[in-house]
């Protein structure tokens, strides 16, 4: 009973609560406002704008200036070199490489001129010969012995590569890079067409040359007006002169006093006047030599491993590599060639020594075995490293052939490491003059002695 009344009362109150405010509003009365509930949330204050995060500082860009001759389109080492440049800059975006490209014979003059203006490049890819022999002494480049050891690279190089790049004061002049072989190239198809055998002695070479000319081909091509002819001239000397004597002659002269020199130069003149070279050999250059041989117009040339990748595919099967034939009475036991690691190194200049952090990153990146393998596979370069895993299926067949014949030839000295810088250019000129028709053996030897008087 009480429950029913209470329920009726509650219902009535609810109805009144709903109706009364409506009636009051209709009569113009305002309802008494109710107090706000203490549990109603207050509006949140407008948040202050947040500051953007501090940007990560961008490392200062370092520019590494590099001078080389491999950027030339004709050089097979250009593509692997530039692929390494690109990979390095991708790995180190704050280091930019700026490349200057000149021929290797131009580089010494370019570098030394820039050095006088304190604007030499930071790194130089260059051979070890003549002018570069004085770079450390002149302060143009730095001794890298300690750097090679600190950077963990020294023991990765082959001992012969380190030996050839270490001067007589124990300074490692650069990071050895370009190993090479320099054999004689014989076009077996031409020999077959001429009815001649590939020679192992000079007498056989002379006989073969006569048959080859009679068949309408050139026997030996060379660049009589440039470095190629100079080195071919030295081959004739090296074939008859023991290595120790040749080294002494290169260093200090005495050509006119050596019976071996007289015999060697007479043999060269005999070959020249006998038609072993093209008639215009005194005007030919390295590029002309390659062109004649690659077109199948010449039977022989003294070609370096740097040219293996440039040989037309159709010609490769006909090329037989070997040493230079020996004359009677030669001090050598096997046909001769030149092989070594003085083709190129990476030199650090005075300016480069001011950027050692970036230089270290570049050199360590460059001398990874997988990077050097690119030069071996794509350009037939002999690696200076003890361990360079390569894909043998990618190796040039001439490169493989040069490895196989290495125990059938004997290595000889070249003037690069020994002829004093002061007389180097004059020394080279004598070798080119030797290709001129009518220049006698006596004149050539006298000119060599005259050059060395410049040391007195």
C-alpha positions as CSV (number, residue, x, y, z in Angstrom):
1,X,0.0,0.0,0.0
2,X,2.7,2.5,1.0
3,X,4.7,1.4,-2.1
4,X,1.8,2.3,-4.4
5,X,1.3,5.7,-2.9
6,X,5.0,6.4,-3.0
7,X,5.1,5.4,-6.7
8,X,2.1,7.6,-7.5
9,X,3.8,10.5,-5.7
10,X,7.0,10.1,-7.7
11,X,5.2,10.0,-11.0
12,X,3.3,13.1,-10.2
13,X,6.5,15.0,-9.3
14,X,8.1,14.0,-12.5
15,X,5.1,15.2,-14.5
16,X,5.2,18.6,-12.7
17,X,8.9,19.0,-13.3
18,X,8.3,18.6,-17.0
19,X,5.1,20.7,-17.3
20,X,5.8,23.7,-15.0
21,X,8.9,25.1,-16.8
22,X,6.9,25.0,-20.1
23,X,3.9,26.9,-18.5
24,X,6.3,29.5,-17.0
25,X,8.0,30.0,-20.3
26,X,4.6,30.5,-21.9
27,X,3.7,33.1,-19.3
28,X,7.1,34.9,-19.8
29,X,8.6,33.7,-16.5
30,X,12.2,32.6,-16.5
31,X,13.1,29.4,-14.7
32,X,15.6,29.6,-11.8
33,X,18.9,28.4,-13.1
34,X,20.2,25.3,-11.5
35,X,23.7,25.2,-10.1
36,X,26.3,23.6,-12.3
37,X,27.3,20.1,-11.3
38,X,30.7,20.0,-9.7
39,X,31.4,17.0,-12.0
40,X,31.0,18.9,-15.3
41,X,34.5,19.1,-17.0
42,X,35.8,22.5,-17.6
43,X,36.9,23.3,-21.2
44,X,40.6,22.6,-21.7
45,X,42.8,25.6,-22.4
46,X,44.0,26.1,-26.0
47,X,47.3,24.3,-26.1
48,X,50.4,26.4,-27.1
49,X,51.7,25.5,-30.5
50,X,54.5,22.9,-30.3
51,X,57.9,23.7,-31.6
52,X,59.1,21.6,-34.5
53,X,62.0,19.2,-33.6
54,X,65.5,20.6,-34.1
55,X,66.7,19.4,-37.5
56,X,69.6,16.9,-37.5
57,X,72.7,18.9,-38.4
58,X,73.9,18.1,-42.0
59,X,77.6,17.2,-42.1
60,X,79.7,19.8,-43.8
61,X,80.4,18.7,-47.4
62,X,84.0,17.7,-48.0
63,X,85.3,17.9,-51.6
64,X,87.9,15.5,-52.6
65,X,89.7,16.6,-55.8
66,X,91.2,13.7,-57.7
67,X,93.4,13.8,-60.8
68,X,93.8,10.7,-63.0
69,X,94.0,9.5,-66.6
70,X,91.5,6.7,-66.3
71,X,88.6,9.0,-66.9
72,X,89.5,9.1,-70.6
73,X,87.0,7.3,-72.7
74,X,89.6,5.1,-74.3
75,X,90.8,3.6,-71.0
76,X,89.1,0.4,-70.0
77,X,89.7,1.2,-66.3
78,X,87.4,4.3,-66.6
79,X,84.1,2.4,-66.1
80,X,85.1,0.5,-62.9
81,X,86.8,3.7,-61.5
82,X,83.7,5.8,-62.0
83,X,81.5,3.0,-60.5
84,X,83.6,3.1,-57.4
85,X,83.3,6.9,-57.3
86,X,79.5,6.7,-57.4
87,X,79.3,4.0,-54.8
88,X,81.5,5.9,-52.5
89,X,79.5,9.1,-52.7
90,X,76.3,7.1,-52.1
91,X,77.9,5.6,-49.0
92,X,79.2,9.0,-47.8
93,X,76.8,11.7,-49.2
94,X,78.7,14.5,-47.4
95,X,81.9,13.7,-49.4
96,X,81.9,14.9,-53.0
97,X,84.5,13.8,-55.6
98,X,85.6,16.2,-58.2
99,X,87.7,14.6,-61.0
100,X,90.2,16.2,-63.3
101,X,91.3,14.0,-66.2
102,X,94.6,14.4,-68.2
103,X,96.9,11.9,-69.9
104,X,99.5,10.4,-67.7
105,X,102.3,12.2,-69.4
106,X,100.5,15.6,-68.8
107,X,99.8,14.9,-65.1
108,X,103.2,15.7,-63.7
109,X,103.3,19.2,-65.2
110,X,99.6,19.9,-64.3
111,X,100.2,18.7,-60.7
112,X,103.5,20.5,-60.2
113,X,102.1,23.8,-61.6
114,X,99.1,23.6,-59.3
115,X,101.4,22.8,-56.3
116,X,103.2,26.1,-56.8
117,X,99.8,27.9,-56.5
118,X,98.8,25.7,-53.5
119,X,96.0,24.3,-55.6
120,X,97.1,20.7,-56.3
121,X,94.4,18.0,-56.1
122,X,94.0,16.0,-52.9
123,X,94.7,12.6,-54.5
124,X,96.6,11.6,-57.7
125,X,96.4,8.4,-59.6
126,X,99.8,8.3,-61.3
127,X,102.7,6.1,-62.4
128,X,106.0,5.9,-60.5
129,X,108.5,7.3,-63.0
130,X,110.7,10.3,-63.7
131,X,109.1,13.4,-62.2
132,X,107.0,11.6,-59.6
133,X,110.2,10.1,-58.0
134,X,110.8,13.5,-56.4
135,X,107.3,14.3,-55.2
136,X,107.8,13.3,-51.6
137,X,111.2,15.1,-51.5
138,X,109.6,18.2,-52.9
139,X,106.7,18.1,-50.4
140,X,104.1,17.7,-53.1
141,X,103.0,14.3,-51.7
142,X,103.4,12.6,-48.3
143,X,104.9,9.3,-47.1
144,X,101.9,7.0,-46.6
145,X,103.7,4.2,-44.7
146,X,102.2,5.0,-41.3
147,X,98.8,5.7,-42.8
148,X,98.7,2.3,-44.6
149,X,99.5,0.6,-41.3
150,X,97.1,2.6,-39.2
151,X,94.3,2.1,-41.6
152,X,94.9,-1.6,-41.7
153,X,95.9,-1.8,-45.4
154,X,99.6,-2.3,-45.3
155,X,99.5,-6.1,-44.9
156,X,96.8,-6.5,-47.5
157,X,99.2,-5.6,-50.3
158,X,101.5,-8.1,-52.1
159,X,105.1,-7.7,-50.9
160,X,106.4,-7.0,-54.4
161,X,103.9,-4.1,-54.8
162,X,105.0,-2.6,-51.5
163,X,108.7,-3.1,-52.4
164,X,108.4,-1.3,-55.8
165,X,106.6,1.6,-54.2
166,X,109.0,2.0,-51.3
167,X,111.9,4.4,-52.0
168,X,115.5,4.0,-50.9
169,X,114.6,5.9,-47.6
170,X,111.9,3.4,-46.7
171,X,109.0,5.7,-47.6
172,X,105.9,4.2,-49.2
173,X,105.2,6.8,-51.9
174,X,101.6,5.8,-52.6
175,X,99.0,3.1,-52.2
176,X,99.9,0.5,-55.0
177,X,97.1,0.1,-57.4
178,X,97.9,-0.9,-61.0
179,X,99.7,-4.1,-61.5
180,X,100.5,-5.0,-65.1
181,X,102.2,-7.3,-67.5
182,X,103.8,-6.1,-70.7
183,X,104.3,-9.0,-73.2
184,X,104.9,-9.2,-76.9
185,X,101.7,-9.8,-78.9
186,X,101.9,-12.1,-81.9
187,X,99.1,-12.4,-84.5
188,X,99.3,-16.1,-85.2
189,X,97.0,-15.8,-88.3
190,X,99.5,-13.5,-89.9
191,X,102.4,-15.7,-89.1
192,X,100.5,-18.6,-90.6
193,X,99.7,-16.6,-93.7
194,X,103.3,-15.7,-94.1
195,X,104.6,-19.2,-93.5
196,X,106.6,-18.0,-90.5
197,X,107.0,-19.3,-86.9
198,X,106.5,-17.2,-83.8
199,X,110.1,-16.3,-82.9
200,X,112.0,-17.1,-79.7
201,X,115.3,-15.7,-80.9
202,X,116.3,-12.4,-82.7
203,X,117.6,-14.4,-85.7
204,X,114.2,-16.1,-85.9
205,X,112.5,-12.6,-85.5
206,X,114.6,-11.2,-88.4
207,X,113.7,-14.2,-90.7
208,X,110.0,-14.0,-89.7
209,X,109.9,-10.2,-90.4
210,X,111.1,-10.7,-94.0
211,X,108.4,-13.3,-94.7
212,X,105.7,-11.1,-93.1
213,X,106.7,-8.1,-95.2
214,X,106.7,-10.2,-98.3
215,X,103.1,-11.3,-97.4
216,X,102.0,-7.7,-97.3
217,X,101.9,-7.1,-93.5
218,X,104.0,-5.0,-91.1
219,X,106.2,-7.1,-88.8
220,X,106.5,-4.9,-85.6
221,X,104.4,-1.8,-84.9
222,X,105.2,0.7,-82.2
223,X,104.9,4.4,-81.4
224,X,108.2,5.7,-82.5
225,X,107.4,9.3,-81.5
226,X,106.1,8.7,-78.0
227,X,106.5,6.7,-74.8
228,X,105.6,3.4,-76.5
229,X,108.6,3.6,-78.9
230,X,110.9,4.7,-76.0
231,X,110.1,1.5,-74.0
232,X,110.4,-0.7,-77.1
233,X,113.9,0.7,-77.6
234,X,114.7,-0.2,-74.0
235,X,113.6,-3.8,-74.7
236,X,116.3,-4.1,-77.3
237,X,118.8,-2.9,-74.7
238,X,117.4,-5.2,-72.0
239,X,117.7,-8.2,-74.2
240,X,121.5,-7.9,-74.3
241,X,122.3,-6.3,-71.0
242,X,122.2,-8.0,-67.6
243,X,119.7,-6.4,-65.1
244,X,122.3,-5.2,-62.7
245,X,124.3,-3.5,-65.4
246,X,121.2,-2.0,-66.9
247,X,120.1,-0.6,-63.6
248,X,123.5,1.1,-63.1
249,X,123.4,2.5,-66.6
250,X,120.0,4.0,-66.0
251,X,121.1,5.5,-62.7
252,X,124.5,7.0,-63.6
253,X,125.3,6.5,-67.3
254,X,128.5,5.1,-68.8
255,X,126.8,3.9,-72.0
256,X,129.8,4.3,-74.3
257,X,132.0,2.1,-72.1
258,X,129.8,-0.9,-72.3
259,X,130.3,-3.6,-75.0
260,X,126.8,-4.9,-74.2
261,X,125.3,-1.5,-75.0
262,X,127.2,-1.4,-78.3
263,X,125.9,-4.8,-79.3
264,X,122.3,-4.0,-78.3
265,X,122.1,-0.6,-80.1
266,X,123.7,-2.1,-83.3
267,X,121.0,-4.8,-83.2
268,X,118.3,-2.2,-82.9
269,X,119.6,-0.2,-85.9
270,X,119.9,-3.4,-87.9
271,X,116.3,-4.2,-87.2
272,X,115.2,-0.7,-88.0
273,X,117.1,-0.4,-91.2
274,X,116.1,-4.0,-92.2
275,X,112.4,-3.0,-92.3
276,X,111.2,-4.6,-89.0
277,X,109.2,-1.4,-88.3
278,X,106.8,0.5,-90.6
279,X,108.4,3.1,-92.8
280,X,106.8,6.0,-90.9
281,X,107.5,4.5,-87.5
282,X,109.2,7.7,-86.4
283,X,105.9,9.5,-86.6
284,X,103.7,6.8,-85.1
285,X,102.1,6.9,-81.6
286,X,100.6,4.4,-79.2
287,X,97.1,4.8,-80.6
288,X,98.3,4.2,-84.2
289,X,100.2,1.1,-83.1
290,X,97.0,-0.4,-81.5
291,X,94.9,0.5,-84.5
292,X,97.3,-1.2,-87.0
293,X,97.5,-4.4,-84.8
294,X,93.8,-4.5,-84.0
295,X,93.0,-4.2,-87.7
296,X,95.1,-7.2,-88.5
297,X,97.7,-5.2,-90.5
298,X,100.7,-6.0,-88.2
299,X,102.1,-9.2,-86.9
300,X,103.7,-8.1,-83.6
301,X,103.5,-5.4,-81.0
302,X,104.7,-4.9,-77.5
303,X,101.4,-4.3,-75.7
304,X,100.5,-3.9,-72.0
305,X,97.8,-5.7,-70.1
306,X,96.0,-2.3,-70.0
307,X,95.0,-2.9,-73.7
308,X,93.6,-6.5,-73.3
309,X,90.0,-5.3,-73.0
310,X,90.2,-3.2,-76.1
311,X,91.0,-6.0,-78.5
312,X,88.3,-6.8,-81.0
313,X,86.7,-10.1,-80.1
314,X,87.3,-11.6,-83.5
315,X,91.0,-11.0,-83.1
316,X,91.5,-12.5,-79.6
317,X,91.6,-16.1,-80.7
318,X,94.6,-15.3,-83.0
319,X,96.7,-13.6,-80.4
320,X,99.6,-15.4,-78.8
321,X,101.4,-13.7,-75.9
322,X,105.0,-14.2,-75.1
323,X,108.3,-12.6,-74.3
324,X,110.7,-10.6,-76.5
325,X,113.0,-12.9,-78.5
326,X,116.6,-13.2,-77.3
327,X,119.7,-12.4,-79.3
328,X,122.7,-14.7,-79.4
329,X,124.8,-14.3,-76.3
330,X,121.9,-12.8,-74.2
331,X,122.5,-12.9,-70.4
332,X,118.9,-14.0,-70.0
333,X,117.6,-17.6,-70.0
334,X,114.1,-17.0,-71.2
335,X,112.4,-14.4,-73.5
336,X,111.9,-11.2,-71.6
337,X,109.0,-9.0,-70.6
338,X,108.2,-6.4,-68.0
339,X,105.7,-7.0,-65.2
340,X,105.2,-5.2,-61.9
341,X,103.0,-2.8,-59.9
342,X,104.4,0.7,-60.9
343,X,101.6,1.4,-63.3
344,X,99.5,3.5,-60.8
345,X,99.2,4.2,-57.2
346,X,97.0,6.6,-55.2
347,X,99.2,9.4,-54.0
348,X,98.1,11.8,-51.1
349,X,99.2,15.4,-51.7
350,X,100.0,18.2,-49.3
351,X,96.4,19.4,-49.7
352,X,95.0,15.9,-49.3
353,X,96.8,15.6,-45.9
354,X,94.6,18.4,-44.7
355,X,91.5,16.2,-45.3
356,X,92.7,13.0,-43.8
357,X,89.3,11.9,-42.4
358,X,87.7,12.0,-45.9
359,X,90.9,10.6,-47.5
360,X,90.9,7.7,-45.1
361,X,87.3,6.8,-45.8
362,X,87.9,7.0,-49.6
363,X,91.2,4.9,-49.6
364,X,89.7,2.2,-47.3
365,X,86.6,2.0,-49.4
366,X,88.6,1.9,-52.6
367,X,90.9,-0.9,-51.6
368,X,88.2,-3.3,-50.6
369,X,88.9,-6.5,-52.6
370,X,85.5,-6.4,-54.2
371,X,86.3,-2.9,-55.6
372,X,89.8,-4.0,-57.0
373,X,88.1,-7.1,-58.5
374,X,86.2,-4.7,-60.8
375,X,89.4,-3.6,-62.4
376,X,90.6,-7.2,-62.7
377,X,87.4,-8.5,-64.3
378,X,86.6,-5.5,-66.5
379,X,90.1,-4.2,-67.5
380,X,92.5,-7.1,-67.1
381,X,94.5,-5.3,-64.4
382,X,96.8,-7.3,-62.1
383,X,95.7,-6.9,-58.5
384,X,98.1,-5.4,-56.0
385,X,96.3,-7.2,-53.2
386,X,97.1,-10.6,-51.7
387,X,93.5,-11.7,-51.9
388,X,91.2,-10.5,-54.7
389,X,88.3,-13.0,-55.3
390,X,87.1,-12.7,-58.9
391,X,84.5,-14.3,-61.1
392,X,86.7,-16.3,-63.4
393,X,84.0,-16.4,-66.1
394,X,84.4,-12.6,-66.4
395,X,88.1,-12.6,-66.9
396,X,89.5,-11.6,-70.3
397,X,91.1,-14.5,-72.1
398,X,94.3,-12.5,-72.8
399,X,94.6,-11.8,-69.1
400,X,94.3,-15.5,-68.3
401,X,96.9,-16.3,-71.0
402,X,99.3,-13.7,-69.5
403,X,99.0,-15.5,-66.1
404,X,99.7,-18.8,-67.7
405,X,102.9,-17.7,-69.5
406,X,104.4,-15.9,-66.5
407,X,106.8,-18.7,-65.7
408,X,108.0,-18.9,-69.4
409,X,109.4,-15.4,-69.4
410,X,112.0,-13.4,-67.5
411,X,111.4,-10.0,-66.0
412,X,113.7,-7.1,-66.9
413,X,114.4,-3.6,-65.6
414,X,112.9,-0.5,-67.1
415,X,114.2,3.1,-66.7
416,X,111.2,4.4,-64.7
417,X,112.6,3.7,-61.3
418,X,116.2,4.7,-61.9
419,X,116.7,7.5,-64.4
420,X,117.2,10.7,-62.4
421,X,114.4,13.2,-62.7
422,X,116.7,15.9,-63.8
423,X,117.6,14.2,-67.1
424,X,114.5,12.1,-67.6
425,X,112.9,14.0,-70.4
426,X,116.2,14.3,-72.4
427,X,116.8,10.6,-71.9
428,X,113.4,9.8,-73.4
429,X,114.1,12.0,-76.4
430,X,117.2,9.9,-77.3
431,X,115.0,6.8,-77.5
432,X,112.6,8.5,-79.9
433,X,115.5,9.8,-82.1
434,X,116.7,6.3,-82.4
435,X,113.8,5.5,-84.7
436,X,114.7,8.3,-87.2
437,X,116.2,6.9,-90.4
438,X,119.9,7.3,-90.8
439,X,120.7,7.8,-87.1
440,X,123.7,5.5,-86.4
441,X,124.3,3.3,-83.4
442,X,127.3,5.5,-82.5
443,X,125.2,8.6,-82.6
444,X,122.6,7.0,-80.3
445,X,125.2,5.9,-77.7
446,X,126.9,9.3,-77.9
447,X,123.5,11.0,-77.2
448,X,122.9,8.9,-74.2
449,X,126.3,9.8,-72.7
450,X,125.6,13.5,-73.5
451,X,122.4,13.3,-71.5
452,X,124.2,12.0,-68.4
453,X,126.7,14.8,-68.5
454,X,123.8,16.9,-67.3
455,X,124.2,15.2,-63.9
456,X,127.7,16.6,-63.4
